[in-house]
Amino acid sequence: MDNIIILGNAASIFSQFLYNPPSKEQWDKIKEQKVLLEWFIHSDEKDNKKVLQLWQKSHNEESHLDISVDYTDMFICDEMYLKAPPFASFYLDISGELYSKEADNAKNIYKKCSFFTKSLLTQPADFIAIELEFISTLLLNIKRDEVFKKVLISFLQENFLPWVYSWTNDVKTNAKSSFYKGLGYHIEDFCDMLVEEFSIQNYEKKVYRTAS
């Protein structure tokens, strides 16, 4: 399968895992299909063996409730603070407030590309799951028109990559479940592959804060 199609499918799956934690029915299906045991992207990075072990442990030992509790603590609410706020604004905006410039910039790009998802009605446009869904849409349509590639590279440089490595580090550091800790490693590998596939450079921006 074409590398770009593989990356597009991976982004779609990551997005689903980040919109909501798997329900019992979804978790049972994930285990039945051995999604975590037979993950279809493998890198040569030193952490690849570790992440495969994490998802194997999740498959064998964790319930959907374990994963749901971890999702809530990291991304929605926690007694002390969010462990990995899933919004670019937290990392890149000087105020750290939601619905800030970062969200507005992402929303304007979606509008120009006629991209819409129902989550835009309830979530800031810089929510990680929405950004991954948008990236998946661009990747899966690149062969239709060169303009999709130009938009993708620009979005990765200006909107996604400047903050997502800080976010994945928070996920890897703070996740209690092997499922989401492994997801943090997988998305980091995914970003490395995008950088290599599209020769992306100069995407660093000032990160004002992290959760770790």
Summary of the structure (lengths in Angstrom):
residues: 212
radius of gyration: 16.4
end to end distance: 37.0
largest distance: 47.3
contacts: 661
relative contact order: 0.18
helix: 65%
strand: 1%
